[in-house]
Amino acid sequence: MDADFFDGINRAKVSKVTLLMRFAKTLHPHRRRILPYYDYPISTGPLEGETHNKTQKSWLFITPGTLVG
């Protein structure tokens, strides 16, 4: 699978199709980190959700007319 992925990036680079070339240029620096994600799917989603909930709760304590900044 790794070879297919890297081959696809290389083929897109030389395809002469502008959108594919741009997409390959974007993926290229991250290619070593994209595939391991599928072996070890670690996500910060739960942490970000917890932070969002705390932010929402803090807004409950702000009364109208209070300057926040």
C-alpha positions, 0 to 999 in steps of 0.5 A: 500500500505504501508503494501505491500511495507514493507512486500516486503522488509521483504520478500526480506530480508529473501529470501536467494536471494543475489540480493534481500537481498542487494536491501532490505538492501539498501531500508530499511533505506529509507523506511519511505521517499520513499512512501511519495514521491508519495503523495507529488512529490517534485523534485529538477530537475528544480533547478538543471537544472537552475544551469546547465544552469548557469554553461554552460553560465559561460563556454562561457566566458572562452577563450582558454588558460585560466587556470581554477582552 
